[in-house]
Each structure stands twice: as C-alpha cells, then as structure tokens.
Amino acid sequence: MNDSTWRPSRNSPIPLHRQIMEHIRDLIAGGEWPVGTRIPSQRELAVRFGVNRSTVVAALDELIAAGLLQGSRGGGTRVVNRTWGVLTASPPPDWNEYVSAGVQVPNLPAVQEINRAEFRPGILRLGTGEIGPDLLPQAEMAELLTRMAANAPSLGYGEPNGDLRLREAIAARLSLQGITVSPASLLIVSGALQALQLIAVGLLHRGQTVLTERPSYLYSVPVFQSAGMKLRGVPMDEQGLRADLVAVYAKQYSGSLLYTIPTFHNPSGRVMSESRRRQLLEVCEAARLPLVEDDVYRELWLDDLPPLPLKAYDTSGSVLYLGSLSKSLSPGLRIGWVAGPQPVIERLADIKMQSDYGSSALSQQMAAEWLESGRYDLHLERLRAALRLRREAMLGALERHFRDIADWEVPRGGFYVWLKLHGSPSPRKVFDVALKAGLLVNPGHLYDREADGCLRLSYAYAKAEELSEGLARLSPIVRTLV
C-alpha cells in the first residue's frame, strides 16, 4: 500500500483535497485497495502527499460520504465501497482473506515500519544495515558498465550453479581465507537471505528446530518460521556463541541446524575467538549438527584481521558457508554465494532454478569483473577508511550523550553497535517516539524478544555529521523513557 510516487499538483486548478480524493477513488476502483483494506492514517497520508492533515481529512470525508470508505473508532478507516453501482453487482473477491491465508509469515510490524520509513524524506537512518549511498562506487560502476557494453555481455539464462567465471573468482578469493572449495561446490544466490530460504525449503522439514545466537538477526526475518520451523536461541558471551551449550540445546530442543554469524555479529558486533571457533566446530561435529556460517561482514574489519572462518577448519563437510557482496560493494547487485558439499549445492541449485531460473547474468558478470580486476580490494580499502571515521563519530557521540544512560562495546568491524539502555525502557516505545522525531533506529526486540532496553545502531549508512546530530537528538528522547 506504499504509493509513494504520486503527489497532488499545486499548479492544477483542481483543489488539493479533490485531487487526493480522486486519486484514492481510483485506487479503490482499480482494485489496488480492495474492500476491507485498512488505509494509511491521516498523518501518514499527509506526509506521503506533502499536504496538511486538514487537506487529507477533507478528501476522506468526501469518500466516506460517497460510500467508499468507513471510519471506525480504534479500527482506522477501511474501504467499504457501498456505492449503488457496487451494491447491485456481484461482490469482488475478498483479497484480504487471501492475504491472511498465505503461508509466508509477514514481517514483524516494526520491520514493516522500518522498510517504509527508510525511504521517507527527512529521516535520519541510525540503524540501517547497509553502506550509505555516498560509499557506493557509483563512478566505477558506470565505467565498468560502459566497458562491458562494448563486449556484449550474455543476456540469456545461465547454468544452475551460476556464472563459472564468477565462481572461479570466488573460489580463488576464499582460498586466501583458508577455505578450499571448487567452483562445483559453489552456488551463486541473490544475497545471503535467499541462501537461507533455499536451505529452509531444500534441506529441512516442518517442525524442525534451528539453533542460533541470542540475540540474532535471524529473529528479524521469518525465513525459517515461514517454512514451519522453530528458532531456539543459544546465549552468547564476549567470545561469541556459547559452544559449551550447543550440545545441550541441540539435545533438549532436537536441534537440526545451527546458524551463526561468528564475525562482526549482527546485532552485537562481536567476533568469535579462534579457540571458540574450533570448540564450536568440534561440538557440532560430535553432535552431527550441520552448521551454517553467515560471513557477509568478514571483509569489513576495521582494526585487525578477524580469525579464519569456521569453514577453514572444517574437514568433515559440516559447514555451509554464506558470503555476499551486498554489505561491502552493492546491495543492488544481489550477489551472494553458498559453499558446501556438492550434493547439497546441487540440491539448492535445483530449488533455485525452480524459483528464479538463476541470479542476474549481468550482475554476475559485473561481480566477476570487480573481483578479477583488483577493483574490489581498492574499494574495500576506501570503504574501511570511511567506516572507521563513521565508527569514531558514533562512538564519540555515544560518549557525549549516552555515557550515563547506556552501555556498549566498541566494534572491531562490521556495521553495528548494540546499545544497552539503563532502566530497560521498551525498545518499541523508543522506536515509536524516535520515529516521530525523524530518527530511525532498530529496536532490540527484533533480534531477541526479551532484549529490553536494547537498540541496534549502525554507523554504515548515515554520514559522520548525521550520526553526531542524530544521537544528540536521540539522547533526550531516551532520557524521558528510562
């Protein structure tokens, strides 16, 4: 229901409220807003259309009088369409019933609000988990596209595992990280999230339990829940996931898979120690518990190189390794990969072909150019330098404005600071009040339902001066709620 491109024209002789009324009427008549749809609030529509709330009220009043809308106390305004033309015709299908019956679990309400708010003008994004537009290599991309156009890149479907040239480049890069993998044991996917979806429907079955850290990014995306699986969180300490508890949890909850982000964890930012990595792998091998290592932040070290991936120590084929260019190069390329045993890769490739017939051939060829040419490493050097400056800006602002009301750890890389507020105020309440003030943060309950008083902050998207300004504005909001 996010019709964010249309705006009433102030140069038109038709009054603004009349333009809005006709636009909403067209949405209803065209079936985009079917009967039963709860329309956005007056405040949200006013922001969306760039008008005063009174203008929206006037438009809605006309639609209510015409029998197209109905307002109810506490229930918002819904499409009812009680015009004479509709009353004498057969009723349309109840699309809202279909929507509620879909097998895919909807995003949490806060996640939906974040997805909408991120593109609202004037919002300061203090929790967004992607690099900012100014850090994307726009000029290099344009140059590369021009060069590729002269060589007429393939525009057809590719092979199930993905572009061979790209898989060879990824295999060569992984070898530098201690991972020995052949191109046949690599699958190109449209980001690490698609890899998780393929794993959920291709390797597991309904009712099984997936173990993960607590808190964990995995709680914020219902990828396993939509496939009928349950999540169970394993506690963390300063070294990362508690490996000594994994076997206990696996036995108690019949765990079928362990998902972990050992390097620059999302949302805590922690790095699993080398000794803990070896211990975890030994525990999983002894318990015959497959392990999914999500390593999308590895290239974003800011101080020292992190320990080798878990996959580098894997001699039994227990680890499925996920990587991506979304966090380091461009989320818009939609390029990620899975490394693992060939039978698993072939199974996941078959499922991927059923869903999208392969990732974008053009994106894969661009990614191969970046990796082979050396451009990617040069870009990473610039990106790390920029992230160091933004990290320092965030840490400085936290020291100035949150020293007496919160605790946090200094991240050694990645994007995130896990802010623990004193007094445990409701993270949802902090989120709501901050959003009204034009500040977008990620509430901790998205990653752990019991993470009272926690916020995930990110220094990757907003500029240094924006981070300083945003945290200065966030501090008094938090202080009123603790």
ZAMARGU-4260 file (C-alpha; in steps of 0.2 Angstrom, whole numbers, plus 5000, padded with zeros to 4 digits):
<rodrens>
0) 5000/5000/5000 | 5015/5011/4998 | 5010/5023/4984 | 5025/5034/4987 | 5027/5042/4970
5) 5011/5051/4967 | 5009/5069/4973 | 4995/5081/4970 | 4999/5096/4959 | 4999/5113/4967
10) 4999/5121/4949 | 4982/5112/4945 | 4966/5122/4946 | 4958/5107/4955 | 4959/5109/4974
15) 4972/5098/4983 | 4959/5089/4993 | 4949/5085/4977 | 4965/5078/4968 | 4968/5067/4983
20) 4950/5061/4984 | 4951/5056/4965 | 4967/5048/4967 | 4961/5037/4982 | 4945/5034/4972
25) 4955/5027/4958 | 4965/5016/4969 | 4949/5008/4975 | 4940/5007/4958 | 4956/4999/4951
30) 4957/4986/4964 | 4973/4991/4972 | 4964/4995/4988 | 4951/4981/4989 | 4936/4981/5000
35) 4942/4978/5018 | 4958/4987/5016 | 4963/4997/5030 | 4970/5013/5023 | 4985/5023/5030
40) 4982/5035/5044 | 4978/5053/5041 | 4995/5058/5047 | 5004/5046/5036 | 4994/5051/5020
45) 4998/5069/5024 | 5017/5065/5024 | 5015/5055/5009 | 5006/5068/4999 | 5015/5083/5006
50) 5000/5092/5012 | 4992/5097/5028 | 4982/5084/5038 | 4966/5095/5036 | 4968/5093/5017
55) 4968/5074/5019 | 4953/5075/5031 | 4943/5084/5018 | 4947/5071/5005 | 4942/5057/5016
60) 4926/5065/5022 | 4921/5066/5003 | 4925/5047/5001 | 4916/5042/5017 | 4901/5052/5011
65) 4901/5044/4994 | 4901/5027/5002 | 4919/5022/4998 | 4926/5022/5015 | 4921/5020/5033
70) 4929/5025/5049 | 4928/5016/5065 | 4934/5021/5082 | 4950/5012/5086 | 4949/5002/5069
75) 4955/5015/5057 | 4947/5019/5041 | 4943/5005/5029 | 4937/5003/5011 | 4919/4998/5011
80) 4913/5003/4994 | 4894/5005/4997 | 4890/5014/4981 | 4874/5010/4972 | 4885/5003/4957
85) 4893/4990/4969 | 4878/4986/4979 | 4869/4980/4963 | 4884/4970/4956 | 4892/4954/4962
90) 4904/4956/4977 | 4923/4956/4972 | 4934/4943/4979 | 4940/4946/4997 | 4959/4948/4994
95) 4962/4952/5012 | 4956/4934/5016 | 4969/4928/5003 | 4982/4939/5011 | 4980/4932/5028
100) 4979/4914/5022 | 4996/4915/5014 | 5010/4903/5020 | 5023/4916/5021 | 5024/4924/5038
105) 5023/4943/5037 | 5037/4953/5044 | 5036/4960/5061 | 5026/4976/5062 | 5042/4986/5067
110) 5051/4978/5052 | 5037/4984/5040 | 5038/5001/5048 | 5057/5002/5046 | 5055/4996/5027
115) 5043/5010/5024 | 5052/5024/5034 | 5069/5021/5026 | 5063/5030/5011 | 5053/5044/5019
120) 5061/5061/5016 | 5070/5069/5031 | 5073/5053/5040 | 5090/5050/5049 | 5093/5032/5047
125) 5103/5027/5063 | 5101/5008/5062 | 5101/5004/5043 | 5112/4988/5039 | 5119/4994/5023
130) 5133/5006/5017 | 5127/5023/5013 | 5124/5029/4995 | 5139/5040/4996 | 5150/5025/5000
135) 5144/5015/4984 | 5156/5015/4970 | 5145/5024/4958 | 5159/5031/4946 | 5167/5014/4945
140) 5151/5005/4942 | 5147/5017/4927 | 5164/5015/4920 | 5163/4996/4921 | 5145/4996/4913
145) 5152/5006/4899 | 5166/4994/4896 | 5155/4979/4897 | 5143/4986/4885 | 5157/4986/4872
150) 5159/4967/4874 | 5141/4962/4873 | 5139/4953/4889 | 5127/4937/4889 | 5109/4941/4892
155) 5102/4924/4892 | 5099/4911/4907 | 5115/4904/4915 | 5119/4887/4922 | 5111/4882/4938
160) 5126/4885/4950 | 5129/4902/4942 | 5142/4910/4931 | 5158/4899/4930 | 5169/4914/4929
165) 5162/4922/4945 | 5163/4905/4954 | 5181/4903/4950 | 5184/4921/4956 | 5175/4917/4972
170) 5184/4901/4975 | 5201/4910/4972 | 5196/4923/4985 | 5190/4910/4998 | 5207/4901/4996
175) 5215/4917/5004 | 5204/4914/5019 | 5209/4896/5021 | 5194/4889/5013 | 5197/4876/4999
180) 5182/4874/4988 | 5180/4870/4969 | 5168/4880/4958 | 5157/4865/4958 | 5154/4867/4976
185) 5149/4885/4975 | 5131/4891/4971 | 5128/4910/4966 | 5112/4916/4975 | 5103/4933/4976
190) 5110/4938/4993 | 5113/4928/5008 | 5094/4929/5013 | 5090/4919/4998 | 5103/4906/5003
195) 5093/4904/5019 | 5077/4902/5010 | 5084/4888/4999 | 5091/4880/5015 | 5075/4881/5024
200) 5064/4873/5010 | 5078/4862/5002 | 5086/4854/5017 | 5074/4854/5032 | 5056/4850/5035
205) 5042/4857/5045 | 5043/4856/5064 | 5062/4855/5065 | 5072/4867/5076 | 5086/4879/5070
210) 5098/4885/5084 | 5106/4902/5083 | 5114/4915/5094 | 5103/4926/5106 | 5101/4940/5100
215) 5101/4936/5082 | 5097/4944/5065 | 5088/4928/5061 | 5074/4933/5073 | 5070/4948/5062
220) 5067/4938/5046 | 5054/4924/5046 | 5063/4914/5034 | 5063/4898/5044 | 5047/4901/5053
225) 5038/4903/5036 | 5044/4885/5031 | 5036/4878/5048 | 5052/4878/5058 | 5056/4884/5076
230) 5070/4895/5082 | 5079/4892/5098 | 5092/4905/5104 | 5109/4900/5112 | 5116/4913/5124
235) 5132/4922/5119 | 5147/4929/5129 | 5161/4941/5125 | 5169/4927/5114 | 5153/4924/5104
240) 5141/4909/5104 | 5142/4898/5120 | 5149/4882/5111 | 5148/4873/5128 | 5129/4875/5127
245) 5126/4870/5109 | 5126/4851/5113 | 5114/4853/5127 | 5102/4864/5117 | 5103/4853/5102
250) 5098/4838/5113 | 5085/4847/5123 | 5076/4855/5108 | 5080/4842/5095 | 5091/4855/5085
255) 5093/4851/5067 | 5104/4865/5061 | 5115/4879/5069 | 5115/4896/5061 | 5129/4908/5067
260) 5137/4925/5062 | 5154/4922/5070 | 5162/4938/5063 | 5155/4955/5067 | 5139/4948/5073
265) 5123/4956/5069 | 5117/4964/5080 | 5130/4963/5094 | 5145/4966/5083 | 5155/4953/5092
270) 5169/4942/5085 | 5170/4924/5089 | 5188/4920/5096 | 5198/4907/5086 | 5198/4895/5101
275) 5179/4896/5102 | 5178/4893/5083 | 5187/4877/5085 | 5177/4872/5100 | 5161/4875/5091
280) 5166/4865/5076 | 5171/4850/5087 | 5154/4851/5096 | 5144/4852/5080 | 5154/4838/5073
285) 5152/4827/5088 | 5133/4830/5088 | 5132/4828/5069 | 5124/4845/5069 | 5126/4854/5052
290) 5132/4872/5054 | 5128/4887/5043 | 5141/4901/5044 | 5135/4918/5038 | 5151/4928/5034
295) 5144/4943/5025 | 5153/4956/5036 | 5171/4947/5035 | 5178/4960/5023 | 5173/4975/5034
300) 5187/4973/5048 | 5192/4990/5054 | 5206/4986/5067 | 5214/4969/5064 | 5210/4954/5053
305) 5197/4943/5061 | 5201/4924/5064 | 5199/4912/5049 | 5181/4907/5045 | 5174/4891/5053
310) 5174/4884/5036 | 5193/4885/5035 | 5193/4872/5050 | 5180/4861/5043 | 5187/4844/5037
315) 5171/4834/5038 | 5159/4845/5027 | 5149/4850/5041 | 5148/4869/5037 | 5138/4878/5024
320) 5147/4895/5021 | 5137/4910/5015 | 5146/4926/5008 | 5139/4941/4999 | 5144/4957/4991
325) 5129/4966/4997 | 5137/4973/5013 | 5154/4978/5005 | 5151/4983/4987 | 5132/4985/4982
330) 5116/4978/4989 | 5108/4982/4972 | 5119/4969/4963 | 5110/4955/4973 | 5125/4943/4973
335) 5129/4931/4986 | 5136/4913/4987 | 5135/4896/4996 | 5150/4885/4998 | 5147/4867/5004
340) 5147/4848/4999 | 5142/4846/4981 | 5126/4836/4984 | 5120/4850/4995 | 5124/4863/4982
345) 5116/4853/4968 | 5100/4852/4979 | 5100/4870/4982 | 5104/4874/4964 | 5089/4864/4958
350) 5077/4873/4970 | 5084/4890/4965 | 5080/4886/4947 | 5063/4882/4952 | 5061/4899/4960
355) 5070/4911/4948 | 5080/4902/4935 | 5096/4909/4941 | 5103/4926/4948 | 5105/4940/4936
360) 5118/4936/4922 | 5123/4954/4921 | 5126/4956/4939 | 5136/4940/4940 | 5147/4946/4926
365) 5149/4963/4934 | 5154/4955/4951 | 5167/4944/4942 | 5175/4960/4934 | 5176/4968/4951
370) 5184/4953/4959 | 5196/4949/4945 | 5202/4966/4941 | 5208/4971/4959 | 5195/4985/4959
375) 5186/4976/4974 | 5201/4977/4985 | 5204/4995/4981 | 5186/4999/4985 | 5187/4989/5002
380) 5202/5000/5007 | 5192/5016/5004 | 5177/5009/5012 | 5186/5003/5028 | 5193/5020/5030
385) 5176/5029/5028 | 5168/5016/5041 | 5182/5020/5053 | 5178/5038/5053 | 5159/5035/5055
390) 5163/5022/5069 | 5173/5036/5078 | 5159/5048/5075 | 5146/5037/5083 | 5157/5031/5097
395) 5161/5050/5101 | 5143/5054/5101 | 5138/5040/5112 | 5152/5045/5124 | 5145/5063/5125
400) 5126/5059/5125 | 5124/5041/5132 | 5138/5038/5144 | 5127/5039/5160 | 5112/5030/5152
405) 5119/5016/5142 | 5132/5003/5139 | 5140/4997/5123 | 5155/4988/5116 | 5167/4995/5103
410) 5165/4985/5087 | 5181/4979/5078 | 5172/4979/5061 | 5156/4977/5053 | 5141/4989/5055
415) 5134/4988/5072 | 5134/4995/5090 | 5122/4985/5102 | 5116/4999/5114 | 5110/4993/5131
420) 5100/5007/5139 | 5099/5008/5158 | 5082/5005/5166 | 5077/4994/5152 | 5064/5005/5143
425) 5053/4997/5130 | 5063/4997/5114 | 5047/4998/5104 | 5042/5014/5114 | 5059/5021/5110
430) 5057/5016/5092 | 5040/5025/5090 | 5045/5041/5099 | 5061/5042/5089 | 5052/5039/5073
435) 5040/5053/5076 | 5055/5064/5079 | 5063/5059/5062 | 5075/5046/5069 | 5075/5028/5063
440) 5083/5015/5075 | 5081/4997/5076 | 5073/4991/5092 | 5081/4976/5101 | 5066/4965/5102
445) 5068/4962/5083 | 5083/4951/5087 | 5078/4945/5104 | 5060/4947/5111 | 5067/4949/5129
450) 5080/4962/5124 | 5073/4975/5135 | 5081/4992/5133 | 5092/4987/5118 | 5094/4996/5101
455) 5104/4991/5086 | 5113/5006/5079 | 5123/5006/5063 | 5137/5018/5058 | 5137/5012/5040
460) 5123/5022/5032 | 5122/5039/5039 | 5137/5051/5037 | 5148/5056/5052 | 5139/5073/5055
465) 5122/5065/5053 | 5127/5052/5066 | 5133/5065/5078 | 5117/5075/5076 | 5105/5060/5077
470) 5112/5053/5093 | 5112/5071/5101 | 5093/5071/5096 | 5090/5053/5102 | 5098/5055/5119
475) 5084/5067/5127 | 5071/5055/5119 | 5078/5040/5128 | 5080/5050/5144 | 5062/5053/5145
480) 5058/5035/5144 | 5071/5027/5156
</rodrens>
